[in-house]
Amino acid sequence: MNGDAGFAWHVVIPVKPPARGKSRLEAPGVDRAALADAIARDTVDAVARASRVAEVVVVTAASGWPEGLADSTPPPARARPSAPVRIVRESEPAGLNAAIRRGLATIDRVLPRAVLLGDLPALRPADLDAALALAGAARLGLVADAEGTGSTLITARAGTALVPAFGADSAAAHRAAGHVDLGVAQESTLRRDVDTVEQLRAAAALGLGSRTATLLG
């Protein structure tokens, strides 16, 4: 387990099969499925490298996981070993919240848990660590996306139920369920999820993960 036990978060990340993911993301000259896969893998790698993360739980019906999860960053560049990544299989995609519930069901409620969406290709581990440090003081926490309507991260302290409400206007839905906004900077990479080409450009300005950057050339 990495870090202090009080901050050893177990993070669930739902990942759609690449062929079904990012239907609105059409980057010229780039295969959409390959791009969706690269974005998800860069996100998972960044989460695994956060010092406050004890375990990453990827819920997916996609083939090819966990193969190819290792980042191409040379070992000397890494500050610490990555947290383990555990794969929870879906036989068929059952929807975002259903996938999240499936992952959460595999984690003991006595542990601090979080859910993070798998479309944050510019995510920096330090930004996630900063949010999780704040989440330690909140029974239920929330990070809204850059637009302010969606959610990129929800958290629950040990012993607290965590019920996902992702979808349209999910930030409002999570607040209604008792989540409080964590004091995360507006420019944090944790807020920059990607569904469109415009959002991908905004993420690229922050610095993309190695796989996404390589794919985009």
HELIX and SHEET records of a PDB file:
HELIX    1   1 ALA A    5  PHE A    7  5                                   3    
HELIX    2   2 ARG A   32  ALA A   48  1                                  17    
HELIX    3   3 PRO A   75  ALA A   77  5                                   3    
HELIX    4   4 LEU A   96  LEU A  104  1                                   9    
HELIX    5   5 PRO A  125  ALA A  135  1                                  11    
HELIX    6   6 SER A  170  ALA A  176  1                                   7    
HELIX    7   7 THR A  189  ARG A  191  5                                   3    
HELIX    8   8 VAL A  197  LEU A  206  1                                  10    
HELIX    9   9 SER A  210  LEU A  216  1                                   7    
SHEET    1   A 7 VAL A  85  ARG A  89  0                                        
SHEET    2   A 7 VAL A  53  THR A  60  1                                        
SHEET    3   A 7 TRP A   9  VAL A  15  1                                        
SHEET    4   A 7 ARG A 113  LEU A 116  1                                        
SHEET    5   A 7 SER A 151  ALA A 156 -1                                        
SHEET    6   A 7 LEU A 140  ALA A 144 -1                                        
SHEET    7   A 7 VAL A 180  ASP A 181  1                                        
END                                                                             
